[in-house]
Amino acid sequence: MADTARAYFDTVFSLAGEPGRRARDFAGKVREDLRGGAEQVRSHGSRTVTDIGRLVRAEVDAGLSRLGLATQSDLDDLNLRLEHTEDELRELRLRLETEHAAVGPAEPAAEAPNDEEQA
């Protein structure tokens, strides 16, 4: 059905001659302008949504701070500090194990000979 409609459309425009060509050119320009405009609207909408999200996050963080609660940035900072401390603990444990290995195993105290063994 669409192929038939396209064939009729092409036939009508081919009969129109020069005005038909100009109409096709104009329709192509309009289509490109609409695509460009739609892309601009889409990108502007995306930026607007991002900006609104930032504003909402800032207001929520300000409200949490006023209440004395931790914000997401506070939690992120604490997580980084925790990860850093865990890394330091891991390094200290490795150094401690290395030191113990270098000293060697603790030797048991020399046992005093039993009287029975001497006799």
C-alpha positions as CSV (number, residue, x, y, z in Angstrom):
1,M,0.0,0.0,0.0
2,A,2.8,2.4,0.9
3,D,4.6,1.6,-2.3
4,T,1.5,2.3,-4.3
5,A,1.0,5.7,-2.6
6,R,4.7,6.5,-3.2
7,A,4.3,5.7,-6.9
8,Y,1.3,8.0,-7.2
9,F,3.1,10.7,-5.3
10,D,6.1,10.4,-7.6
11,T,3.9,10.4,-10.7
12,V,2.1,13.5,-9.6
13,F,5.3,15.4,-8.8
14,S,6.9,14.3,-12.1
15,L,4.0,15.7,-14.0
16,A,4.3,19.0,-12.2
17,G,7.8,19.6,-13.7
18,E,9.8,22.5,-12.3
19,P,7.3,23.5,-9.6
20,G,7.4,19.8,-8.4
21,R,11.2,19.8,-8.1
22,R,11.1,23.1,-6.2
23,A,8.4,21.7,-3.9
24,R,10.5,18.6,-3.3
25,D,13.6,20.7,-2.5
26,F,11.5,22.9,-0.2
27,A,10.1,19.8,1.6
28,G,13.7,18.5,2.0
29,K,14.8,21.8,3.5
30,V,11.9,21.9,5.9
31,R,12.5,18.3,6.9
32,E,16.2,19.1,7.7
33,D,15.2,22.2,9.6
34,L,12.7,20.2,11.6
35,R,15.3,17.6,12.4
36,G,17.8,20.3,13.5
37,G,15.2,22.0,15.6
38,A,14.1,18.8,17.2
39,E,17.8,18.0,18.1
40,Q,18.2,21.4,19.6
41,V,15.0,21.0,21.7
42,R,16.2,17.5,22.8
43,S,19.6,18.7,23.9
44,H,18.2,21.8,25.7
45,G,15.7,19.6,27.5
46,S,18.5,17.2,28.6
47,R,20.5,20.1,30.0
48,T,17.5,21.5,31.7
49,V,16.8,18.1,33.4
50,T,20.4,17.9,34.5
51,D,20.3,21.4,35.9
52,I,17.0,20.8,37.8
53,G,18.6,17.6,39.2
54,R,21.5,19.5,40.5
55,L,19.3,22.1,42.1
56,V,17.2,19.5,43.8
57,R,20.3,17.7,45.1
58,A,21.7,21.0,46.5
59,E,18.4,21.7,48.3
60,V,18.2,18.2,49.7
61,D,21.8,18.4,50.9
62,A,21.2,21.8,52.5
63,G,18.1,20.5,54.3
64,L,20.0,17.4,55.6
65,S,22.8,19.6,56.8
66,R,20.4,21.8,58.7
67,L,19.0,18.7,60.4
68,G,22.4,17.5,61.2
69,L,22.2,14.4,59.0
70,A,25.0,13.2,56.6
71,T,24.7,14.2,53.0
72,Q,25.8,12.0,50.1
73,S,29.1,13.9,49.7
74,D,29.7,13.3,53.5
75,L,29.1,9.6,53.0
76,D,31.4,9.6,49.9
77,D,34.2,11.3,51.9
78,L,33.8,8.8,54.7
79,N,33.9,5.8,52.3
80,L,37.1,7.1,50.8
81,R,38.7,7.5,54.2
82,L,37.5,4.0,55.2
83,E,39.0,2.5,52.0
84,H,42.3,4.4,52.7
85,T,42.4,3.1,56.3
86,E,41.6,-0.5,55.2
87,D,44.5,-0.2,52.7
88,E,46.8,1.0,55.5
89,L,45.7,-1.9,57.7
90,R,46.4,-4.4,55.0
91,E,49.9,-3.0,54.4
92,L,50.6,-3.1,58.2
93,R,49.5,-6.7,58.5
94,L,51.7,-7.7,55.6
95,R,54.7,-5.9,57.2
96,L,54.0,-7.5,60.5
97,E,53.8,-11.0,58.9
98,T,57.1,-10.2,57.1
99,E,58.7,-9.2,60.3
100,H,57.5,-12.3,62.1
101,A,58.8,-14.5,59.2
102,A,62.2,-12.7,59.3
103,V,62.6,-13.2,63.1
104,G,61.7,-16.9,62.7
105,P,59.4,-19.1,64.8
106,A,59.8,-18.7,68.5
107,E,61.9,-21.6,69.9
108,P,60.4,-23.5,72.8
109,A,62.3,-23.1,76.1
110,A,64.9,-25.8,76.7
111,E,63.5,-28.4,79.0
112,A,65.3,-29.5,82.0
113,P,66.3,-33.1,81.9
114,N,64.2,-35.4,84.1
115,D,65.9,-37.4,86.9
116,E,64.5,-40.6,85.4
117,E,66.3,-40.0,82.1
118,Q,69.6,-39.4,83.9
119,A,69.5,-42.6,85.9
